[in-house]
Amino acid sequence: MNRQWRIARYPRTDELIGPAHFAWAEQAVPVPADGEFLVRTLCLAPGPAQRGYLSPGHTSFYSTVPVGEVMRGRGVGEVVASRHPDYAPGDIFIGSLGWQDYSVQQPRGAQFVFSNRKIAAPLRPLPTTTLGMLGQAGTTAWFGLHEAGGLRPGDNVLVSAAAGGVGSMAGQIARLTGAARTVGIAGTAGKCEWLCKALGFDAAINYRTDDLAARLRELFPGGIDLFFDNVGGEILDLALANLARGARVAVCGYIASDYAEHKSGPVNYRHLVYQRARMQGFVVFDYWQRFAEAEAALTAWYRAGQLHDCEDLDEGLERMPDSLRSLFTGRNRGVRLCRVAPDPAHLPKLTQNLASA
């Protein structure tokens, strides 16, 4: 059977997303038609943007998923049956698989070559790195820093939600690119220690217990050159008040305002004028055509032992609603992933039956 998570109802704007918004279902495994292939999901990657899929009228990168449909989600899987000449059983594939065990796929064209593709040489038998370090977490950090943030060697860099998937990658990339100082903001003492000892951040601020304004003045006496922001809200406002001349703010996310009862813009935006700074939002999907650039650099650092692959794995498809919820409660450390099936050691009997159908 093909196990699935379908949309049960949409959350209210002030409601934390979780299991109550999804319904478990099972149906027969689909059979690919001509030009298609069947993928068995190995691992899925929940992301904060997925909450937007359940928000009617919300401006997002994708349309809202209708109630009753399979939840949309990016994953990596194994081709187990194919009626397409370029895809064979045993191939590893990454794309929009949905929250389910099996999905029928087809090539989507050259413009989607890095979003929907076969992985020729995965770094590990179960290539979770393709979803995390080399997936949207790593590439979001890479293009956000270089394109929206204009990262330069010698920059003093601040990263919010630094212990999350994108933030943990952004801090490491900044350090490896030659930042003079890299500081992360996180929500627990353990996360702050992890950022400094494991990932090489120069310092970390616990926003729950530290005086954030005072710590920013202490750690950035000359001001912040580049702020990679994943949260918005009060943290963004305090960072704006501590910008250096010509600073750049890369706006990646706004998780702090997702459940705010009264949403409002930053008060300290005037500092963008005072410091001749700029604040720019970005969407990683705009850079699909350049993913090879980020992939090559990140892979080289990883193989050289300079880049830490920050994976936080849940086990089992049944965990997906909780995995997504954890991104809004601060439970994850690093890139949140959910393993759905074990490493592919051989083609199961189901593969042979479908391949010969």
ZAMAR-102200 format. One record per residue (C-alpha): residue in three letters; x, y, z. Coordinates in nm, 4 decimals. Layout:
% ZAMAR-102200
[r ALA [X Y Z]]
...
% end
This chain:
% ZAMAR-102200
[r MET [0.0000 0.0000 0.0000]]
[r ASN [0.0984 0.3612 -0.0536]]
[r ARG [0.0799 0.5418 0.2810]]
[r GLN [0.0039 0.9134 0.2570]]
[r TRP [-0.0565 1.2267 0.4586]]
[r ARG [-0.3420 1.4331 0.3150]]
[r ILE [-0.4664 1.7792 0.4113]]
[r ALA [-0.7462 1.7511 0.6691]]
[r ARG [-0.8031 2.1206 0.7364]]
[r TYR [-0.6184 2.4515 0.7161]]
[r PRO [-0.4718 2.6036 1.0335]]
[r ARG [-0.5881 2.9406 1.1607]]
[r THR [-0.3378 3.2233 1.1128]]
[r ASP [-0.2469 3.2137 1.4830]]
[r GLU [-0.2488 2.8325 1.5109]]
[r LEU [0.0636 2.6165 1.5311]]
[r ILE [0.0648 2.3661 1.2478]]
[r GLY [0.0697 1.9993 1.3459]]
[r PRO [-0.0920 1.6540 1.3269]]
[r ALA [-0.4478 1.7903 1.3589]]
[r HIS [-0.4210 1.9427 1.0117]]
[r PHE [-0.3385 1.6166 0.8333]]
[r ALA [-0.5167 1.2870 0.7739]]
[r TRP [-0.3460 0.9486 0.7311]]
[r ALA [-0.4553 0.7510 0.4227]]
[r GLU [-0.3570 0.4367 0.2354]]
[r GLN [-0.4205 0.3417 -0.1255]]
[r ALA [-0.2787 0.1152 -0.3919]]
[r VAL [0.0704 0.1874 -0.5206]]
[r PRO [0.0338 0.3727 -0.8541]]
[r VAL [0.1675 0.2312 -1.1796]]
[r PRO [0.3609 0.4605 -1.4169]]
[r ALA [0.2321 0.5242 -1.7680]]
[r ASP [0.4475 0.5724 -2.0784]]
[r GLY [0.7106 0.8403 -2.0156]]
[r GLU [0.6768 0.8113 -1.6373]]
[r PHE [0.8577 0.6338 -1.3548]]
[r LEU [0.7685 0.5281 -1.0016]]
[r VAL [0.9743 0.6595 -0.7091]]
[r ARG [0.9838 0.5067 -0.3611]]
[r THR [1.0424 0.7824 -0.1071]]
[r LEU [1.3541 0.7428 0.1058]]
[r CYS [1.3606 1.0763 0.2867]]
[r LEU [1.1534 1.3954 0.3041]]
[r ALA [1.2516 1.7491 0.3999]]
[r PRO [0.9952 1.9531 0.5955]]
[r GLY [1.0467 2.3281 0.5614]]
[r PRO [0.8918 2.6414 0.7154]]
[r ALA [0.7593 2.7464 0.3729]]
[r GLN [0.5362 2.4385 0.3730]]
[r ARG [0.3026 2.6097 0.6165]]
[r GLY [0.2181 2.8450 0.3315]]
[r TYR [0.0823 2.5474 0.1353]]
[r LEU [-0.2014 2.5329 0.3900]]
[r SER [-0.2834 2.9043 0.3852]]
[r PRO [-0.5541 3.0036 0.1341]]
[r GLY [-0.4846 3.3507 0.0001]]
[r HIS [-0.1270 3.3405 0.1299]]
[r THR [0.1345 3.4685 -0.1129]]
[r SER [0.3775 3.1801 -0.1422]]
[r PHE [0.6111 3.0142 -0.3899]]
[r TYR [0.3452 2.7524 -0.4619]]
[r SER [-0.0328 2.7423 -0.4730]]
[r THR [-0.2314 2.6229 -0.1719]]
[r VAL [-0.2744 2.2452 -0.1496]]
[r PRO [-0.6489 2.1646 -0.1584]]
[r VAL [-0.8071 1.9910 0.1397]]
[r GLY [-0.8083 1.6167 0.0774]]
[r GLU [-0.4974 1.6194 -0.1423]]
[r VAL [-0.1564 1.4688 -0.0571]]
[r MET [0.0643 1.7193 0.1234]]
[r ARG [0.3278 1.8660 -0.1051]]
[r GLY [0.6903 1.8084 -0.0045]]
[r ARG [1.0387 1.7728 -0.1432]]
[r GLY [1.2172 1.4431 -0.1067]]
[r VAL [1.4739 1.1988 -0.2347]]
[r GLY [1.3844 0.8493 -0.3448]]
[r GLU [1.4693 0.5414 -0.5466]]
[r VAL [1.3260 0.4659 -0.8893]]
[r VAL [1.1565 0.1268 -0.8537]]
[r ALA [0.9755 0.0993 -1.1878]]
[r SER [1.0138 0.2940 -1.5083]]
[r ARG [0.8566 0.3462 -1.8472]]
[r HIS [1.0977 0.6249 -1.9354]]
[r PRO [1.4244 0.5498 -2.1241]]
[r ASP [1.6359 0.7845 -1.9111]]
[r TYR [1.5325 0.6439 -1.5715]]
[r ALA [1.6024 0.2906 -1.4527]]
[r PRO [1.5184 0.0985 -1.1347]]
[r GLY [1.7824 0.1738 -0.8738]]
[r ASP [1.8378 0.5354 -0.9826]]
[r ILE [1.8284 0.7947 -0.7065]]
[r PHE [1.5880 1.0813 -0.7761]]
[r ILE [1.5146 1.4127 -0.6048]]
[r GLY [1.1991 1.6152 -0.6594]]
[r SER [0.8547 1.6997 -0.5285]]
[r LEU [0.7517 1.3551 -0.4034]]
[r GLY [0.4806 1.4547 -0.1556]]
[r TRP [0.4228 1.3103 0.1900]]
[r GLN [0.3820 0.9524 0.0748]]
[r ASP [0.5686 0.6267 0.0139]]
[r TYR [0.5370 0.6229 -0.3654]]
[r SER [0.4831 0.8807 -0.6379]]
[r VAL [0.4701 0.8760 -1.0150]]
[r GLN [0.7146 1.1219 -1.1690]]
[r GLN [0.8216 1.2491 -1.5087]]
[r PRO [1.0993 1.4845 -1.6248]]
[r ARG [0.9996 1.8496 -1.5991]]
[r GLY [1.2348 2.0095 -1.8519]]
[r ALA [1.5755 2.1746 -1.8552]]
[r GLN [1.4664 2.4720 -1.6432]]
[r PHE [1.4044 2.2323 -1.3528]]
[r VAL [1.7229 2.0284 -1.3934]]
[r PHE [1.8343 2.0829 -1.0335]]
[r SER [1.4931 2.0784 -0.8712]]
[r ASN [1.3779 1.7530 -1.0276]]
[r ARG [1.6592 1.5219 -1.1321]]
[r LYS [1.8483 1.1969 -1.1109]]
[r ILE [2.1459 1.1951 -0.8724]]
[r ALA [2.4408 1.0338 -1.0499]]
[r ALA [2.6846 1.0068 -0.7572]]
[r PRO [2.5258 1.0569 -0.4145]]
[r LEU [2.7690 1.1346 -0.1357]]
[r ARG [2.6215 0.8589 0.0799]]
[r PRO [2.4169 0.5436 0.0196]]
[r LEU [2.1107 0.7310 0.1445]]
[r PRO [2.1773 1.0738 -0.0077]]
[r THR [2.0117 1.2891 0.2576]]
[r THR [2.2830 1.5442 0.1826]]
[r THR [2.0944 1.6113 -0.1415]]
[r LEU [1.8029 1.7438 0.0652]]
[r GLY [2.0061 1.9234 0.3314]]
[r MET [2.3595 2.0411 0.2748]]
[r LEU [2.3329 2.0197 -0.1050]]
[r GLY [1.9586 2.0786 -0.1106]]
[r GLN [1.7425 2.3765 -0.0255]]
[r ALA [1.9105 2.4455 0.3095]]
[r GLY [2.2594 2.4748 0.1652]]
[r THR [2.1607 2.6487 -0.1571]]
[r THR [1.9298 2.8932 0.0227]]
[r ALA [2.2177 2.9923 0.2488]]
[r TRP [2.4609 3.0123 -0.0421]]
[r PHE [2.2538 3.2337 -0.2715]]
[r GLY [2.1091 3.4382 0.0121]]
[r LEU [2.4562 3.5285 0.1323]]
[r HIS [2.6140 3.5866 -0.2078]]
[r GLU [2.3252 3.7398 -0.4014]]
[r ALA [2.0941 3.9155 -0.1548]]
[r GLY [2.3697 3.9696 0.1017]]
[r GLY [2.6645 4.0494 -0.1231]]
[r LEU [2.8977 3.8518 0.1060]]
[r ARG [3.2576 3.9698 0.1011]]
[r PRO [3.5722 3.8478 0.2815]]
[r GLY [3.6218 4.0568 0.5932]]
[r ASP [3.2487 4.1056 0.6591]]
[r ASN [3.1131 4.0928 1.0113]]
[r VAL [2.8146 3.8615 0.9745]]
[r LEU [2.5102 3.8014 1.1953]]
[r VAL [2.2769 3.5045 1.1398]]
[r SER [1.9382 3.4649 1.3107]]
[r ALA [1.7887 3.1200 1.3769]]
[r ALA [2.1483 3.0095 1.3370]]
[r ALA [2.0899 2.6603 1.4754]]
[r GLY [1.8232 2.5871 1.2140]]
[r GLY [1.8822 2.4196 0.8802]]
[r VAL [1.9491 2.7306 0.6707]]
[r GLY [2.1112 2.9296 0.9523]]
[r SER [2.3618 2.6578 1.0383]]
[r MET [2.4685 2.6442 0.6750]]
[r ALA [2.4790 3.0237 0.6363]]
[r GLY [2.7157 3.0686 0.9303]]
[r GLN [2.9538 2.8038 0.8029]]
[r ILE [2.9536 2.9423 0.4485]]
[r ALA [3.0250 3.2924 0.5784]]
[r ARG [3.3167 3.1609 0.7864]]
[r LEU [3.4611 2.9571 0.4985]]
[r THR [3.4286 3.2551 0.2627]]
[r GLY [3.6456 3.4646 0.4931]]
[r ALA [3.4112 3.6564 0.7191]]
[r ALA [3.6008 3.8486 0.9852]]
[r ARG [3.3402 3.7525 1.2467]]
[r THR [3.0383 3.5239 1.2342]]
[r VAL [2.7820 3.5469 1.5130]]
[r GLY [2.4703 3.3339 1.5465]]
[r ILE [2.1461 3.3895 1.7362]]
[r ALA [1.9754 3.0830 1.8858]]
[r GLY [1.7250 2.9974 2.1592]]
[r THR [1.9105 2.7694 2.4019]]
[r ALA [2.2500 2.7538 2.5695]]
[r GLY [2.3071 2.4116 2.4134]]
[r LYS [2.2467 2.5425 2.0644]]
[r CYS [2.4782 2.8377 2.1232]]
[r GLU [2.7528 2.6043 2.2419]]
[r TRP [2.6986 2.3800 1.9383]]
[r LEU [2.7289 2.6744 1.6997]]
[r CYS [3.0645 2.7752 1.8423]]
[r LYS [3.2224 2.4375 1.9164]]
[r ALA [3.0929 2.2284 1.6265]]
[r LEU [3.0295 2.4792 1.3465]]
[r GLY [3.3019 2.7375 1.4120]]
[r PHE [3.0904 3.0459 1.4846]]
[r ASP [3.2947 3.3119 1.6623]]
[r ALA [3.0158 3.3799 1.9106]]
[r ALA [2.6500 3.3027 1.9739]]
[r ILE [2.3707 3.4938 2.1469]]
[r ASN [2.0884 3.3282 2.3392]]
[r TYR [1.7954 3.5549 2.2593]]
[r ARG [1.5893 3.4078 2.5434]]
[r THR [1.8354 3.4873 2.8232]]
[r ASP [2.0851 3.7449 2.6917]]
[r ASP [2.0354 4.1179 2.6521]]
[r LEU [2.0280 4.1027 2.2739]]
[r ALA [2.0754 4.4745 2.2137]]
[r ALA [2.3732 4.4897 2.4509]]
[r ARG [2.5330 4.1776 2.3047]]
[r LEU [2.5011 4.3103 1.9496]]
[r ARG [2.6767 4.6329 2.0502]]
[r GLU [2.9468 4.4301 2.2251]]
[r LEU [3.0096 4.1826 1.9444]]
[r PHE [2.9771 4.4333 1.6586]]
[r PRO [3.1470 4.7531 1.7812]]
[r GLY [3.1854 4.8676 1.4209]]
[r GLY [2.8398 4.7512 1.3197]]
[r ILE [2.6966 4.4531 1.1306]]
[r ASP [2.8099 4.4316 0.7674]]
[r LEU [2.5738 4.1498 0.6675]]
[r PHE [2.2677 4.0243 0.8506]]
[r PHE [2.1206 3.6960 0.7262]]
[r ASP [1.7715 3.7039 0.8757]]
[r ASN [1.5485 3.3994 0.9116]]
[r VAL [1.3007 3.5327 1.1668]]
[r GLY [1.2031 3.9002 1.1324]]
[r GLY [1.0246 4.0613 1.4267]]
[r GLU [1.2137 4.2146 1.7187]]
[r ILE [1.5443 4.0504 1.6234]]
[r LEU [1.5348 4.2177 1.2821]]
[r ASP [1.4541 4.5505 1.4442]]
[r LEU [1.7500 4.5289 1.6840]]
[r ALA [1.9848 4.4250 1.4055]]
[r LEU [1.8780 4.7235 1.1944]]
[r ALA [1.9772 4.9525 1.4814]]
[r ASN [2.3305 4.8067 1.4729]]
[r LEU [2.4133 4.8161 1.1023]]
[r ALA [2.7480 4.9316 0.9691]]
[r ARG [2.7805 5.1815 0.6846]]
[r GLY [2.6893 5.0086 0.3583]]
[r ALA [2.5448 4.7047 0.5346]]
[r ARG [2.3287 4.4443 0.3628]]
[r VAL [2.0321 4.2591 0.5098]]
[r ALA [1.9322 3.9346 0.3351]]
[r VAL [1.5716 3.8523 0.4225]]
[r CYS [1.5285 3.4760 0.4111]]
[r GLY [1.2334 3.4184 0.6460]]
[r TYR [0.9931 3.5718 0.8949]]
[r ILE [0.9054 3.2869 1.1282]]
[r ALA [0.8804 3.5183 1.4326]]
[r SER [0.5823 3.6983 1.2812]]
[r ASP [0.3942 3.3923 1.1539]]
[r TYR [0.1785 3.3715 1.4652]]
[r ALA [0.1925 3.7335 1.5776]]
[r GLU [-0.1541 3.8659 1.6569]]
[r HIS [-0.0687 4.2120 1.5283]]
[r LYS [0.1761 4.2098 1.2381]]
[r SER [0.3767 4.5247 1.1748]]
[r GLY [0.6915 4.6237 0.9952]]
[r PRO [1.0253 4.7093 1.1590]]
[r VAL [1.0492 5.0377 1.3493]]
[r ASN [1.4207 5.0816 1.2897]]
[r TYR [1.4077 5.0804 0.9099]]
[r ARG [1.5327 5.4412 0.9184]]
[r HIS [1.8779 5.2978 0.9899]]
[r LEU [1.8812 5.1710 0.6321]]
[r VAL [1.8910 5.5386 0.5335]]
[r TYR [2.1372 5.6458 0.8029]]
[r GLN [2.3854 5.3716 0.7106]]
[r ARG [2.3217 5.3706 0.3337]]
[r ALA [2.2277 5.0056 0.3777]]
[r ARG [2.0001 4.7816 0.1778]]
[r MET [1.7541 4.5072 0.2733]]
[r GLN [1.6640 4.2516 0.0095]]
[r GLY [1.4395 3.9493 0.0086]]
[r PHE [1.5151 3.6496 -0.2101]]
[r VAL [1.3682 3.3173 -0.3202]]
[r VAL [1.6088 3.0294 -0.3748]]
[r PHE [1.3975 2.8936 -0.6632]]
[r ASP [1.5113 3.1914 -0.8696]]
[r TYR [1.8566 3.0322 -0.8841]]
[r TRP [1.7728 2.6803 -1.0078]]
[r GLN [1.9879 2.7349 -1.3153]]
[r ARG [2.2911 2.8102 -1.0957]]
[r PHE [2.2579 2.5292 -0.8423]]
[r ALA [2.5666 2.3543 -0.9837]]
[r GLU [2.7722 2.6538 -0.8675]]
[r ALA [2.6637 2.6153 -0.5056]]
[r GLU [2.6738 2.2355 -0.5195]]
[r ALA [3.0363 2.2322 -0.6378]]
[r ALA [3.1588 2.4679 -0.3652]]
[r LEU [2.9665 2.2993 -0.0839]]
[r THR [3.0727 1.9508 -0.1953]]
[r ALA [3.4397 2.0540 -0.2065]]
[r TRP [3.4230 2.1952 0.1468]]
[r TYR [3.2409 1.8858 0.2726]]
[r ARG [3.4917 1.6429 0.1208]]
[r ALA [3.7763 1.8500 0.2643]]
[r GLY [3.6248 1.8165 0.6114]]
[r GLN [3.5606 2.1906 0.6409]]
[r LEU [3.1808 2.1873 0.6234]]
[r HIS [2.9711 2.0119 0.8866]]
[r ASP [2.6625 1.8318 0.7552]]
[r CYS [2.4007 1.9354 1.0119]]
[r GLU [2.1238 1.6771 0.9848]]
[r ASP [1.8511 1.6295 1.2450]]
[r LEU [1.6692 1.3109 1.1451]]
[r ASP [1.3236 1.1929 1.2402]]
[r GLU [1.2318 0.8323 1.1582]]
[r GLY [0.9150 0.7256 0.9790]]
[r LEU [0.6594 0.8788 0.7453]]
[r GLU [0.4173 0.8926 1.0378]]
[r ARG [0.6447 1.1570 1.1962]]
[r MET [0.6072 1.4143 0.9199]]
[r PRO [0.3409 1.6389 1.0833]]
[r ASP [0.5497 1.6535 1.4026]]
[r SER [0.8675 1.7150 1.2010]]
[r LEU [0.7086 2.0160 1.0333]]
[r ARG [0.5713 2.1411 1.3650]]
[r SER [0.9175 2.1217 1.5235]]
[r LEU [1.0469 2.3922 1.2896]]
[r PHE [0.8124 2.6404 1.4587]]
[r THR [0.8893 2.5339 1.8150]]
[r GLY [1.2696 2.5348 1.7995]]
[r ARG [1.3045 2.1601 1.8620]]
[r ASN [1.5321 2.0950 1.5649]]
[r ARG [1.9065 2.1543 1.5498]]
[r GLY [2.0347 2.1721 1.1945]]
[r VAL [1.8499 2.0565 0.8838]]
[r ARG [1.5309 1.8739 0.9799]]
[r LEU [1.4803 1.5622 0.7671]]
[r CYS [1.2483 1.2643 0.7991]]
[r ARG [1.3627 0.9193 0.6895]]
[r VAL [1.0763 0.7291 0.5269]]
[r ALA [1.2480 0.4092 0.4073]]
[r PRO [1.5839 0.2416 0.4774]]
[r ASP [1.8885 0.2695 0.2568]]
[r PRO [1.8242 0.0920 -0.0757]]
[r ALA [2.0257 -0.2290 -0.0608]]
[r HIS [1.8444 -0.4183 -0.3385]]
[r LEU [1.5321 -0.3895 -0.5505]]
[r PRO [1.2331 -0.5332 -0.3598]]
[r LYS [0.9957 -0.7857 -0.5122]]
[r LEU [0.7450 -0.5057 -0.5680]]
[r THR [0.9931 -0.3451 -0.8081]]
[r GLN [1.0153 -0.6554 -1.0267]]
[r ASN [0.6373 -0.6933 -1.0399]]
[r LEU [0.5780 -0.3330 -1.1436]]
[r ALA [0.8711 -0.3249 -1.3853]]
[r SER [0.7270 -0.6190 -1.5733]]
[r ALA [0.3679 -0.4918 -1.5632]]
% end
